[in-house]
Amino acid sequence: MWIVEQCLGLAEALRKIHGHEFPETNSHGSERSRMIGRHGDIKPENILCFPSSDKNCDDEHGVLALSDFGLARFHRTSTAFRQYKTHSLAVSPTYRAPECDLGGKISPSWDIWTLGCVYLEFLIWYLQGWSAIDDFSRQRKHCDAAVSGKEDNYFSHDKRCKFGAFRKLPVIQVSSAWLDNDEDGNS
């Protein structure tokens, strides 16, 4: 239940950033126009764990929170989905969205991709430990067909695909491995 609550809390924080649900006024005291936000650098290193502030809660795991808003940007609706040159963006290579390599528009959906990658690693860590995270990274890197160097990101390129990229096989396989039964019939 703790994992579900923490994933929900991170998603809720991101929803607030994307919808810019923070009270803001201009110098005249009137409310500013609605803006769309983007965190821009969601990765495990930017998720902090704090002790629970709820005195009635005996949860020893704590509360997760997004941090490092150095790449966060807020735009008016008319400029929220700009096309940028990808080499001008600071991104974490492992968690970057496929659009970064494909020249797609920068939007809040990039954060959704990276949050999904973090969720997957979070579940692997919780269920199988740190060594499984390292193995998962090696598997993603090993199956990379990139000519200029292998990466442990979550996708590969293929211009024949509808979207120009696809999830790497280890990313697809990790969930099915949890569903398979072992020899004793245990899940």
Secondary structure, 3 states (H helix, E strand, C coil): CHHHHHHHHHHHHHHHHHCCCCCCECCCCCECCCEEEECCCCCHHHEEEECCCCCCCCCCCCEEEECCCCCCEEEEHHHCCCCCCHHHCCCCHHHCCHHHHHCCCCCHHHHHHHHHHHHHHHHHHHHHCHHHHHHHHHHHHHCCCCCCCCCCCCEEECCCCCCCEEECHHHHHHHHHHHCCCCCCCC
